[in-house]
Amino acid sequence: MAESTRDRVMEIRAGLSHALGAAQIALEQAHEARDAAHARYERVVAAATARRRKLTAARDERIREIGSWHDTELSALVGVAAAAADRAAPGAAGEPWHSWEPTPLERAAELRVGRLILPEAPVPAPVPGEGRRPDGRDGGADGERRPRGAWAGAPGEVTEPLPGPESEPPETAAGPPLDEAPPDVAALVALLDRGHIVVEGDRRAGDDVVAGLLLRALGTSAPGAVRIIGYDPENLGGGLAGFAPLAPAGVLTSVGPGGLERLLDDLVGHVRRINETVLAGEYTSLRELHAVTNRRPEPWRVAVLLGGGDLSRHERSQLDRLLRTGAACGVHLVIRGLDVAPGPGIEFIRAAPGEDARIEGAGDLPVRLDPAPPPTTVTATCRQIAEEVAAGPAPVALDSLLPEAGTEWRDTSATGLTAPLGDSPQGARVLVTLSDYPPHALIAGPSGTGKTNFIYAWMGALAARYSPDELAFYLLDFKEGVSFARFAPGRRDPSWLPHVRLVGVNVNTDREFGLALLRFLSAELRRRADAAKQHEVTNLAELRAEDPDGSWPRIVAVVDEFQVLLAGRDAVAGEAVDLLEDLARRGRSQGIHLVLASQDVSGIEALWGRPALVAQFSLRIALPRARRVLAETNAAADSLPRYHAVVNADSGAAEANRVVRVPAAGDRERWGALQHRLWRRRPPELGPPRLFDGDVIPKLVDSPDYRGLRASDSPAAPVALLGETIDVAARSARTVLRRAPGRNLAVLGTRVDEACAVLATAGRSLAAQFAPEGARFSVVCLDTDARAAAEALHARIPDCGWYDMDNVDWLLEDAAAEATAAWPADRPHFILIYAADALPGGKEAAAQLRTVLRQGPERRLHVLGWWRGAGLLRDTLGGQAARTDSIGAWVALDVHGSELSPYYPGQGAPNWYPRPWRALHFDRSVHRGAEVIIPYGNP
């Protein structure tokens, strides 16, 4: 048992020893696991710490980037907002008071009342790596300053696309340079053509807002285009005292206490009238009318209501009507001190000092209101406006009369010509018609009242609506000047108005040209009347229907200062009155219309002595202070302002008066744009008009008759051209030198240059009709003053003989023998004598010359001579009792008509008073009376 016990003890000891060893191993393993876990824990903690630091850094970096992007975008938006404000309120609408001045705009703009307080982007820190300039400013690698932010250049200018929230932030922070401030963003409100303004809050600040709004509205519109009606019952108008200079001109009207109801009723009446007569269902507002037609027939009416207490039911109703409908008709309200409910088109301003003001249109953004405009600026501006309004309203643009570009020439003139001349005081267009009734027009107005401008406007309105196939103008201006020259090609502008067929300017001394125009129109009347008889019709509309392929435009003949043509009691005036009466009576049915204009028609005996003629001019147009063009009891023209006219289609009866505001048509740039547009549309076969300028000496090379001459071996009847006739066509006066008695030409007078010009024209034109050796020419010069001109002609004619004092006797002897020969010469011989009265050789030479004059033409020998007086020619022909029929044609220069009676048919003498560079031509073989010509200038 003892052994058994020992064994058990040993066994137990062995078990314990084994357990101890296992425990120690387990302990060691546990320590190792503990150490490993601790190490792992330390690694996790370290990793988590590192990750937290990394995320924190990433978060901070992203926040910085987002802040930088926000600052960049905010800077750009501020610049864009400033630029938008500048565009919406240009010039006087948004300029600060220290630099403000009136600048009328073509369209109504929004008006500045203060400055928006926008969130400011922080100034960025310098970008690493960019360095600094010595002055401390940021600089790039090249040392140049690099502006940042949208306002670094012009307000609102963005040189790179703005990043969005999902885009990558920029690498560098952007914003204003360190030494620049963000731009001033104006706080704007819409008034004219837009709506109404209600000012609430601080009274003093509100008064400043109202004054600023009114001054900006006045400064952005034309003088008189804004009318202010003030209602200030508490201060009795003191709130608008600075605008008092406008009152005498009618731009400011004050309404006393108790007058609110009447004021509101009047404004509602304006709205009703404008809707009915101006807009007339064609336009929804004056703003739309202005945009479409470029005209504004009504002023803006701004009613300033400064308090008034509680409104009656009627007043409230009228006020609500104006708030709803007034803006469309140019009636606007600026209200302070009255309760107004919010509504469309009503802007509320809560006035307050500092940055506590608010504008409904700006949302929650604070506003710093502008101070009141300087009193000196208000007074000076109002005085200037009042002076310009008192001087009369400025005219509207010519474009207001014209159809839209591209829609010209769509009207037909078959039954008449109708075009607008401007707007009436009520805003409606005034249309004027020329047709069977009224057929003709009289225009009168003293110098400086716009008569020429009126004619331009009427012509422009007609020319834009009717094509050259429908309308033809013939224009004549008797006063000194070139009013109508713009319608013909010139040196600076080669274009012309396609409708114009004739332009006569500077014809105050050439009444014969006016007579020529009437003769031309009379011939055209006969042509149309004959065509109407052939087609068995009675008027132009029927003729055009029966003959659609014919050319039957309506003709409008405009004669400015027509009284010059009818002045005096000579043959020109007598024939002109007869032609006028016939044209006025019969022209209406054939589409020929006369428009006669004058500064004063009161003293025209030739016209007013024929009441039947005056009665045909039933369309009367009177400009300011015009006399006697309207009925004697009609004094409507006495009180007309500038740029206005009375249009009366009932022979001046007062009940037919229509007042029209005439647009400005004299501006060369605007007229040139219209003329060029129409000129480019002209038919290709339509040439320029005939231009007659009484101050211009014509040239032979420009004569169509001279250019049409062709050389032949032996023309049967050679023609000697002499000068340009004063006629509608650019025709050359001529004398035919056929084989017949008296076919010689005498030039009479002492003007050397003109006499030489006539002989040179005759010689050159004759030479142009013969082939070489086809005719013989001899030039005789017996006056030293004419030698240069004679030598020039001699040089132009091939194989021309030259004779002077030394050898003219040889020529006369030969010519006398040739004139008395039994047979005519084999070729014509033309002798051109300069100063024939100075012929040497005494009686023998004179007898030889008389022989040549009497018998030479039948032998093809013709004399073209210059005598320095009509009496000297009689001496050459044999004295006072001698016959003069050997001179079949003559041109008189500075010779009075009484001296020409021996060479003129009948018992009388031509009615001729010499004028510089004009001559009287008579050819007994073709003329019943003499014609006035203009010698061609010496080349």
Salt bridges, closest charged atoms under 4 A:
ASP35 OD1 - ARG34 NH2 3.35
GLU42 OE2 - HIS38 NE2 3.36
ASP60 OD1 - ARG59 NH2 3.17
GLU61 OE1 - ARG64 NH2 2.35
GLU65 OE1 - ARG62 NH1 3.23
ASP71 OD1 - HIS70 ND1 3.57
GLU130 OE2 - ARG146 NH1 3.38
GLU130 OE1 - ARG148 NH2 3.27
ASP135 OD2 - ARG133 NH2 2.52
ASP135 OD2 - ARG137 NE 3.84
ASP138 OD1 - ARG132 NH1 3.48
ASP138 OD2 - ARG148 NH2 3.43
ASP179 OD2 - ARG137 NH2 3.22
ASP179 OD1 - ARG145 NH2 2.58
GLU180 OE2 - ARG145 NH2 3.43
ASP184 OD2 - ARG112 NH2 3.17
ASP184 OD1 - ARG115 NE 3.74
ASP193 OD1 - ARG296 NH2 3.19
ASP207 OD1 - ARG336 NE 2.96
GLU234 OE1 - ARG203 NH2 3.60
ASP265 OD1 - HIS314 NE2 2.88
GLU298 OE2 - ARG273 NH1 2.83
GLU298 OE1 - ARG301 NH1 3.09
GLU355 OE2 - ARG368 NH2 2.75
ASP370 OD2 - ARG112 NE 2.77
ASP370 OD2 - ARG216 NH2 3.83
ASP399 OD2 - ARG670 NH1 3.16
GLU408 OE2 - ARG677 NE 2.75
GLU408 OE1 - ARG681 NH1 3.00
ASP423 OD1 - ARG295 NH1 2.55
GLU470 OE1 - ARG544 NH2 2.59
ASP477 OD2 - LYS479 NZ 3.23
ASP493 OD1 - HIS676 NE2 3.17
ASP510 OD1 - ARG915 NH2 3.04
ASP510 OD2 - ARG918 NH2 2.67
GLU512 OE1 - ARG915 NH2 3.15
GLU524 OE2 - ARG527 NH2 2.82
GLU524 OE2 - ARG528 NE 2.80
ASP560 OD1 - LYS451 NZ 2.79
ASP560 OD2 - LYS479 NZ 2.69
GLU561 OE2 - LYS451 NZ 3.08
ASP570 OD2 - ARG511 NH1 2.67
GLU575 OE1 - ARG519 NH2 2.89
ASP578 OD1 - ARG610 NH1 3.07
GLU581 OE1 - ARG610 NH1 2.79
ASP582 OD1 - ARG585 NH2 3.21
ASP582 OD1 - ARG586 NE 2.81
ASP600 OD2 - ARG627 NH1 3.47
GLU605 OE1 - ARG569 NH2 2.80
ASP705 OD2 - ARG734 NH2 3.56
GLU724 OE2 - ARG690 NH2 3.67
ASP727 OD2 - ARG731 NE 3.48
GLU754 OE1 - ARG751 NH1 3.24
GLU773 OE1 - ARG827 NH1 3.67
ASP783 OD2 - ARG868 NH1 3.10
GLU791 OE2 - ARG787 NE 3.09
ASP814 OD2 - ARG776 NH1 3.18
GLU818 OE1 - ARG776 NH1 3.88
GLU818 OE1 - HIS829 ND1 3.43
ASP837 OD2 - ARG868 NH2 2.83
ASP885 OD2 - ARG883 NH2 2.55
ASP923 OD1 - ARG743 NH2 2.88
GLU931 OE1 - ARG731 NH2 3.56
GLU931 OE2 - HIS921 ND1 2.97
GLU931 OE2 - HIS927 NE2 3.69
